[in-house]
């Protein structure tokens, strides 16, 4: 699609965090469960949904409990609750979370091509 290396890394981290959250939280009272991953590629963006049918949660409560990182403490002392959601929100351009039945994390990464890529397809050559 033309994403930069940094954008690809951001997408990988965000999808990994969403899947990790589903594995760690959605089915914690069950021995097994399914995660559905849906990807839609559009001309200007990629939409990725991570869907589980496990336990729901209150997104606003989790985000509301997040605190800024204290640079004076060790990373081993950082509470990791909600950190994955923070990363997802930081790395992706649009994030919506629905937790009516299970959890659906929809992440959108816009395709921001630089000027060279944008005009490269419009250049015509003559012989």
Backbone as a chain_set.jsonl record, in Angstrom:
{"seq": "XXXXXXXXXXXXXXXXXXXXXXXXXXXXXXXXXXXXXXXXXXXXXXXXXXXXXXXXXXXXXXXXXXXXXXXXXXXXXXXXXXXXXXXXXXXXXXXXXXXXXXXXXXXXXXXXXXXXXXXXXXXXXXX", "coords": {"N": [[0.819, -1.211, 0.0], [2.102, 1.162, 0.385], [2.963, 2.229, 2.82], [5.171, 3.799, 5.146], [8.238, 2.555, 6.625], [8.234, 3.097, 9.389], [5.48, 3.517, 9.853], [4.521, 0.958, 9.29], [5.709, -0.498, 11.356], [4.394, 0.739, 13.52], [1.75, -0.121, 13.033], [2.071, -2.887, 13.328], [2.758, -3.078, 16.066], [0.457, -1.981, 17.291], [-1.588, -3.793, 16.468], [-0.597, -6.136, 17.592], [-0.74, -5.441, 20.333], [-3.525, -5.157, 20.645], [-4.365, -7.785, 20.117], [-2.999, -9.131, 22.161], [-4.249, -8.019, 24.407], [-6.808, -9.112, 24.061], [-6.245, -11.866, 24.336], [-5.225, -11.941, 26.977], [-7.269, -10.827, 28.559], [-9.974, -11.158, 27.611], [-10.756, -13.859, 27.624], [-10.144, -14.858, 30.132], [-11.443, -16.381, 32.046], [-11.939, -18.704, 30.794], [-10.862, -21.673, 29.097], [-10.341, -21.561, 26.43], [-10.754, -19.554, 23.446], [-11.815, -17.408, 20.731], [-10.246, -15.173, 18.451], [-11.0, -12.771, 16.152], [-9.694, -11.4, 13.263], [-9.909, -8.722, 11.174], [-9.247, -7.13, 8.137], [-9.295, -4.259, 6.187], [-8.48, -2.795, 3.227], [-8.234, 0.343, 1.945], [-8.077, 3.002, -0.484], [-6.896, 5.184, 0.766], [-6.327, 4.42, 3.351], [-5.883, 1.908, 5.935], [-7.946, -0.334, 7.589], [-8.237, -2.048, 10.571], [-9.63, -4.601, 12.429], [-9.864, -6.066, 15.584], [-11.442, -8.635, 17.059], [-13.198, -10.038, 19.743], [-15.163, -12.41, 21.591], [-15.319, -12.477, 24.247], [-15.047, -11.452, 27.687], [-16.346, -8.237, 28.347], [-15.318, -4.788, 28.848], [-15.081, -1.633, 30.57], [-14.163, 0.892, 28.71], [-13.731, 3.674, 29.119], [-13.287, 3.792, 31.894], [-10.862, 2.378, 32.137], [-9.065, 3.931, 30.584], [-9.296, 6.318, 31.968], [-7.943, 5.779, 34.325], [-5.312, 5.769, 33.657], [-2.075, 7.095, 34.103], [0.387, 9.673, 33.662], [3.691, 8.629, 32.688], [6.164, 8.244, 35.154], [9.254, 9.599, 35.1], [11.206, 9.138, 36.985], [11.079, 6.633, 38.066], [11.811, 3.094, 37.824], [11.404, 1.09, 34.859], [10.486, -1.406, 35.515], [8.792, -0.941, 37.59], [6.567, 0.21, 36.565], [3.095, 0.291, 36.19], [1.352, -1.915, 34.211], [-1.29, -1.95, 33.376], [-3.624, -0.97, 31.036], [-1.704, 0.133, 29.417], [-1.34, -0.996, 26.888], [-3.652, -0.139, 25.516], [-3.151, 2.58, 25.549], [-0.864, 2.679, 23.893], [-1.972, 1.734, 21.467], [-3.81, 3.805, 20.903], [-2.004, 5.896, 20.59], [-0.371, 5.147, 18.427], [-2.0, 4.659, 16.207], [-4.172, 6.265, 13.782], [-6.947, 6.574, 14.048], [-9.073, 5.259, 16.514], [-11.52, 3.097, 17.658], [-13.476, 1.627, 20.169], [-15.623, -0.913, 20.933], [-17.643, -2.335, 23.339], [-19.929, -3.843, 23.776], [-20.882, -6.556, 23.414], [-18.551, -8.755, 24.084], [-15.444, -7.588, 22.762], [-14.625, -5.137, 20.388], [-12.023, -3.861, 18.699], [-11.314, -1.295, 16.689], [-9.051, -0.109, 14.441], [-7.557, 2.462, 12.606], [-5.236, 3.293, 10.148], [-4.046, 5.928, 8.47], [-2.966, 6.541, 5.128], [-0.259, 8.26, 4.544], [1.304, 9.545, 2.188], [4.405, 10.8, 0.97], [5.289, 13.806, -0.847], [6.702, 13.05, -3.19], [5.94, 10.348, -3.669], [3.203, 10.82, -3.963], [2.976, 12.302, -6.346], [4.259, 10.701, -8.167], [2.832, 8.766, -9.612], [1.481, 10.36, -11.396], [3.186, 11.33, -13.258], [4.102, 11.471, -16.57], [5.723, 9.746, -19.22], [7.567, 10.376, -22.159], [8.705, 9.25, -25.317]], "CA": [[0.0, 0.0, 0.0], [2.96, 2.326, 0.368], [3.256, 2.755, 4.15], [6.585, 3.914, 5.498], [8.704, 1.54, 7.562], [7.756, 3.48, 10.727], [4.039, 3.257, 9.908], [4.345, -0.499, 9.35], [6.052, -0.889, 12.725], [3.287, 1.201, 14.369], [0.613, -1.013, 12.8], [2.397, -4.179, 13.937], [2.684, -2.956, 17.524], [-0.948, -1.768, 17.678], [-2.326, -5.056, 16.288], [-0.083, -7.046, 18.619], [-1.301, -5.031, 21.628], [-4.959, -5.475, 20.656], [-4.481, -9.245, 20.24], [-2.535, -9.482, 23.506], [-5.333, -7.661, 25.333], [-7.876, -10.105, 23.914], [-5.781, -13.131, 24.919], [-5.038, -11.817, 28.424], [-8.422, -10.351, 29.316], [-11.299, -11.57, 27.137], [-11.086, -15.25, 27.917], [-9.395, -15.264, 31.327], [-12.217, -17.377, 32.808], [-12.184, -19.835, 29.902], [-9.647, -22.32, 28.618], [-10.109, -21.228, 25.03], [-11.6, -18.525, 22.849], [-11.385, -17.034, 19.382], [-10.018, -13.774, 18.1], [-11.237, -12.562, 14.723], [-8.927, -10.271, 12.755], [-10.437, -8.309, 9.87], [-8.461, -6.037, 7.561], [-9.877, -3.653, 4.993], [-7.554, -1.854, 2.598], [-8.85, 1.354, 1.085], [-7.07, 3.765, -1.214], [-6.233, 6.162, 1.628], [-6.17, 3.951, 4.722], [-6.114, 0.509, 6.271], [-8.765, -0.509, 8.782], [-7.984, -3.353, 11.166], [-10.487, -4.874, 13.584], [-9.566, -7.23, 16.414], [-12.748, -8.907, 17.648], [-13.329, -11.216, 20.592], [-16.502, -12.569, 22.151], [-15.084, -12.743, 25.66], [-15.528, -10.475, 28.656], [-16.268, -6.827, 27.977], [-14.771, -3.916, 29.87], [-15.446, -0.233, 30.391], [-13.009, 1.577, 28.116], [-13.535, 4.98, 29.763], [-12.692, 3.548, 33.21], [-9.459, 1.981, 31.979], [-8.304, 5.092, 30.115], [-9.315, 7.316, 33.04], [-6.995, 5.404, 35.378], [-3.936, 5.909, 33.189], [-1.345, 8.256, 34.599], [1.635, 9.882, 32.909], [4.818, 7.857, 33.199], [7.073, 8.971, 36.041], [10.607, 9.293, 34.61], [12.128, 8.846, 38.084], [10.972, 5.241, 38.51], [12.273, 2.064, 36.908], [10.354, 0.506, 34.013], [9.96, -2.581, 36.213], [7.798, -0.487, 38.552], [5.435, 0.803, 35.847], [1.888, -0.526, 36.135], [1.085, -2.086, 32.783], [-2.71, -1.907, 33.072], [-4.034, 0.088, 30.127], [-0.609, 0.61, 28.586], [-1.592, -1.433, 25.513], [-4.644, 0.776, 24.924], [-2.453, 3.845, 25.339], [-0.031, 2.513, 22.697], [-2.852, 1.65, 20.299], [-4.307, 5.157, 20.626], [-0.893, 6.746, 20.183], [0.242, 4.717, 17.174], [-2.949, 4.627, 15.101], [-4.796, 7.56, 13.529], [-8.305, 6.54, 14.608], [-9.335, 4.036, 17.271], [-12.816, 3.003, 18.326], [-13.605, 0.38, 20.914], [-16.99, -1.246, 21.289], [-17.599, -3.447, 24.293], [-21.298, -4.265, 24.079], [-20.793, -8.014, 23.559], [-17.156, -8.965, 23.751], [-14.753, -6.332, 22.487], [-14.191, -4.877, 19.02], [-11.067, -2.757, 18.608], [-11.159, -0.913, 15.286], [-7.92, 0.804, 14.307], [-7.365, 2.946, 11.242], [-3.972, 3.972, 9.872], [-4.137, 6.658, 7.212], [-1.803, 6.444, 4.258], [0.288, 9.607, 4.343], [2.428, 9.466, 1.253], [5.079, 12.093, 0.814], [5.004, 14.468, -2.129], [7.259, 12.295, -4.304], [5.041, 9.224, -3.944], [1.904, 11.336, -4.383], [3.007, 12.754, -7.732], [4.973, 9.741, -9.013], [1.882, 8.121, -10.517], [0.939, 11.333, -12.338], [4.227, 11.711, -14.198], [4.052, 10.697, -17.805], [7.0, 9.74, -19.938], [7.438, 10.37, -23.62], [9.93, 8.776, -25.979]], "C": [[0.856, 1.266, 0.0], [3.227, 2.943, 1.73], [4.762, 2.829, 4.362], [6.945, 2.788, 6.468], [8.18, 1.842, 8.962], [6.264, 3.215, 10.885], [3.756, 1.754, 10.01], [4.648, -1.002, 10.754], [4.949, -0.462, 13.701], [2.081, 0.278, 14.254], [0.864, -2.356, 13.481], [2.263, -4.131, 15.457], [1.229, -2.828, 17.97], [-1.764, -3.058, 17.556], [-1.883, -6.073, 17.339], [-0.662, -6.718, 19.987], [-2.781, -5.378, 21.724], [-5.17, -6.983, 20.808], [-4.054, -9.717, 21.632], [-3.6, -9.169, 24.545], [-6.461, -8.689, 25.266], [-7.477, -11.424, 24.57], [-5.745, -13.044, 26.445], [-6.308, -11.502, 29.203], [-9.765, -10.943, 28.897], [-11.698, -12.954, 27.621], [-10.396, -15.753, 29.186], [-10.133, -16.294, 32.182], [-12.508, -18.63, 31.991], [-10.847, -20.413, 29.435], [-9.327, -21.97, 27.172], [-11.088, -20.161, 24.567], [-11.052, -18.178, 21.48], [-11.203, -15.534, 19.277], [-10.174, -13.689, 16.59], [-10.476, -11.309, 14.311], [-9.437, -9.948, 11.36], [-9.668, -7.085, 9.394], [-9.152, -5.555, 6.294], [-8.882, -2.624, 4.469], [-8.339, -0.936, 1.676], [-7.724, 2.114, 0.388], [-6.265, 4.66, -0.286], [-5.968, 5.671, 3.045], [-6.34, 2.442, 4.809], [-6.901, 0.477, 7.572], [-8.549, -1.933, 9.282], [-8.895, -3.501, 12.378], [-10.014, -6.147, 14.267], [-10.824, -7.465, 17.248], [-12.661, -10.152, 18.528], [-14.755, -11.256, 21.125], [-16.409, -12.92, 23.633], [-15.678, -11.661, 26.539], [-15.335, -9.051, 28.14], [-15.625, -6.041, 29.118], [-15.212, -2.495, 29.585], [-14.209, 0.546, 29.969], [-12.705, 2.899, 28.832], [-12.894, 4.821, 31.147], [-11.212, 3.233, 33.095], [-8.606, 3.176, 31.571], [-8.226, 6.161, 31.21], [-8.322, 7.031, 34.149], [-5.536, 5.535, 34.943], [-3.324, 7.191, 33.721], [-0.131, 8.459, 33.724], [2.767, 9.054, 33.531], [5.724, 8.753, 34.024], [8.497, 8.633, 35.626], [11.593, 8.94, 35.723], [12.055, 7.403, 38.548], [11.447, 4.294, 37.417], [11.101, 1.55, 36.072], [9.747, -0.729, 34.653], [8.846, -2.206, 37.185], [6.559, 0.111, 37.889], [4.279, -0.184, 35.817], [1.49, -0.672, 34.677], [-0.395, -2.061, 32.418], [-3.065, -0.718, 32.201], [-2.946, 0.591, 29.211], [-0.8, 0.211, 27.126], [-2.592, -0.534, 24.808], [-4.024, 2.138, 24.646], [-1.601, 3.775, 24.066], [-0.882, 2.485, 21.429], [-3.345, 3.037, 19.912], [-3.215, 6.085, 20.116], [-0.407, 6.418, 18.78], [-0.699, 4.751, 15.972], [-3.632, 5.982, 14.967], [-6.202, 7.657, 14.091], [-8.486, 5.209, 15.319], [-10.731, 4.136, 17.869], [-12.887, 1.635, 18.989], [-15.058, 0.219, 21.311], [-16.927, -2.441, 22.226], [-19.002, -3.856, 24.726], [-21.364, -5.756, 24.355], [-19.387, -8.387, 23.13], [-16.515, -7.606, 23.525], [-14.37, -6.286, 21.018], [-13.283, -3.658, 19.069], [-10.873, -2.474, 17.129], [-10.097, 0.173, 15.212], [-7.766, 1.189, 12.849], [-6.024, 3.653, 11.164], [-4.107, 4.608, 8.499], [-2.857, 6.499, 6.425], [-1.334, 7.848, 3.939], [1.52, 9.514, 3.457], [3.092, 10.826, 1.144], [4.839, 12.625, -0.593], [5.543, 13.686, -3.321], [6.345, 11.133, -4.666], [3.712, 9.707, -4.503], [1.896, 11.693, -5.863], [3.656, 11.756, -8.677], [4.044, 9.08, -10.018], [1.329, 9.061, -11.567], [1.945, 11.766, -13.39], [4.106, 10.845, -15.428], [5.396, 10.781, -18.496], [6.694, 9.723, -21.424], [8.759, 9.928, -24.205], [10.163, 9.541, -27.228]], "O": [[0.366, 2.338, -0.355], [3.679, 4.086, 1.797], [5.523, 2.024, 3.824], [6.068, 2.154, 7.055], [7.724, 0.932, 9.655], [5.827, 2.741, 11.933], [2.853, 1.336, 10.736], [3.921, -1.843, 11.283], [4.606, -1.217, 14.61], [1.46, -0.066, 15.26], [-0.026, -2.901, 14.134], [1.71, -5.051, 16.061], [0.811, -3.49, 18.92], [-2.547, -3.378, 18.45], [-2.711, -6.786, 17.905], [-1.039, -7.626, 20.729], [-3.244, -5.842, 22.766], [-6.056, -7.411, 21.547], [-4.683, -10.605, 22.209], [-3.832, -9.96, 25.459], [-7.004, -9.088, 26.297], [-8.278, -12.033, 25.279], [-6.184, -13.968, 27.13], [-6.423, -11.862, 30.374], [-10.611, -11.204, 29.752], [-12.851, -13.185, 27.984], [-10.097, -16.942, 29.3], [-9.504, -17.007, 32.964], [-13.237, -19.515, 32.441], [-9.835, -19.713, 29.39], [-8.178, -22.072, 26.741], [-12.107, -19.902, 25.208], [-9.957, -18.601, 21.112], [-11.9, -14.746, 19.916], [-9.551, -14.447, 15.846], [-10.606, -10.267, 14.953], [-9.403, -10.796, 10.468], [-9.463, -6.131, 10.144], [-9.541, -6.352, 5.44], [-8.494, -1.699, 5.182], [-9.016, -1.384, 0.751], [-6.547, 1.875, 0.66], [-5.076, 4.877, -0.517], [-5.439, 6.422, 3.864], [-6.86, 1.794, 3.9], [-6.566, 1.17, 8.533], [-8.662, -2.896, 8.524], [-8.928, -2.631, 13.249], [-9.791, -7.171, 13.622], [-11.224, -6.611, 18.039], [-12.126, -11.182, 18.119], [-15.462, -10.249, 21.109], [-17.293, -13.568, 24.195], [-16.679, -11.035, 26.19], [-14.297, -8.714, 27.572], [-15.417, -6.567, 30.211], [-15.667, -2.189, 28.483], [-13.323, 0.819, 30.779], [-11.545, 3.199, 29.115], [-12.05, 5.63, 31.53], [-10.399, 3.754, 33.858], [-7.542, 3.407, 32.147], [-7.202, 6.83, 31.356], [-7.898, 7.952, 34.847], [-4.629, 5.423, 35.768], [-3.976, 8.233, 33.78], [0.341, 7.509, 33.099], [2.791, 8.816, 34.738], [6.015, 9.884, 33.637], [8.918, 7.487, 35.781], [12.702, 8.489, 35.439], [12.887, 6.979, 39.35], [11.479, 4.649, 36.238], [9.954, 1.571, 36.516], [8.601, -1.069, 34.362], [8.043, -3.059, 37.565], [5.605, 0.478, 38.575], [4.454, -1.35, 35.464], [1.31, 0.326, 33.978], [-0.722, -2.144, 31.235], [-2.83, 0.426, 32.59], [-3.214, 1.392, 28.316], [-0.466, 0.979, 26.224], [-2.41, -0.198, 23.638], [-4.328, 2.774, 23.638], [-1.614, 4.702, 23.257], [-0.551, 3.134, 20.437], [-3.308, 3.41, 18.74], [-3.479, 6.965, 19.296], [-0.065, 7.324, 18.02], [-0.24, 4.86, 14.835], [-3.669, 6.76, 15.921], [-6.607, 8.719, 14.563], [-8.104, 4.16, 14.801], [-11.08, 5.132, 18.503], [-12.425, 0.63, 18.448], [-15.648, 1.096, 21.943], [-16.248, -3.43, 21.949], [-19.236, -4.175, 25.892], [-21.846, -6.176, 25.406], [-19.065, -8.342, 21.943], [-16.991, -6.593, 24.037], [-13.858, -7.259, 20.466], [-13.712, -2.563, 19.432], [-10.336, -3.305, 16.396], [-10.219, 1.23, 15.832], [-7.836, 0.339, 11.962], [-5.705, 4.502, 11.996], [-4.262, 3.917, 7.492], [-1.782, 6.339, 7.002], [-1.958, 8.547, 3.141], [2.644, 9.416, 3.947], [2.436, 11.865, 1.216], [4.244, 11.942, -1.426], [4.901, 13.66, -4.371], [6.009, 10.948, -5.836], [3.153, 9.087, -5.407], [0.92, 11.419, -6.562], [3.605, 11.952, -9.891], [4.435, 8.857, -11.164], [0.755, 8.597, -12.552], [1.594, 12.493, -14.319], [4.019, 9.621, -15.33], [6.115, 11.772, -18.367], [5.708, 9.142, -21.878], [9.817, 10.207, -23.642], [11.144, 9.292, -27.93]]}, "num_chains": 1, "name": "protein.A"}
